[in-house]
Amino acid sequence: MTPRPDDQARAELRALVAKASQRREQEHERTETEFWQEIDRLQSRYHGAQQDIADALDVKRNQILRQTKRYRPADQD
């Protein structure tokens, strides 16, 4: 049986969980950014590509437009 935690052990555990959660959130944001920037590049491959991407992702074209604008690098605006 593991020992019962004291206040210090609980505080350390909370800090480690918060750090892991923050790292997870940062990675999620990074992958979302990379994904939508890649979609932004792909939609210019040919006329109608945006609709084909929307169909492949099972979303509306408007969603593609909003997300690619949201994650577009500032120097591309």
N, C-alpha and C positions, 0 to 999 in steps of 0.2 A: 504494500500500500504506500502510495506517495505521501510525503509529509504535507500537512496543511500549510497553505501559504500565509506569509505575514504581509503587512501593508507594503513593504518595500518590494517584495516579489510581485505583488499585484500591480504596483505602479510600473515596474520594469516590463511586465508582460503587456500592459496597456500601451506603453511607449513603443514596444516592438511591433505590436499589432497595428498601431497608427502608422508607423514607418512603412510596414508592408502594404498597408492599404493605400498610402500615398504613392508608393512605387507602382502599384497596380494601376492606379488612376492615371499616372503619368504615361505608363506604357499604353494604356487604352487610348489616350488622347493622341499619342504618337502614331499608333497604328491607324486610327481613324483619319488622321491628317494624311498619312501616306496613301491610304486607300482612295480617298476622294481626290487627291492630287493626281493619282494615276488614272482615275475615271475621267478627270478633266482632260488629261492628255488623250485618252482613248476616244472621247466623243468627237474629236476633230479629225478622226481617221477618214471618214467619208460622210457624205450627206445622208442623214437619217440614222447615224450611229447613236445619237442620244436616245432615240426611241428604241433601238435594238438593245442598248444597255438597260434602259428602264424595263423592257420586257424580260431580260435575263435576270435582273434583280427583283422583279415582281413589284416594282414601284411605279409611280407616275413620273412623267418627264419633268414636271415641276419640282419634284423632290430631287432629281438629279441636278437641276439648275440651282436650287437653293443650297444644297450641300457642297457643290463644287465652288460656288461663290464664297461660301462660308470658310472653306479650307484653302482657298486660293492664296498663294503667297502675295504679300502686300505689293511687291514690285510688278505683279502682273495685272493689277486692277486698272 
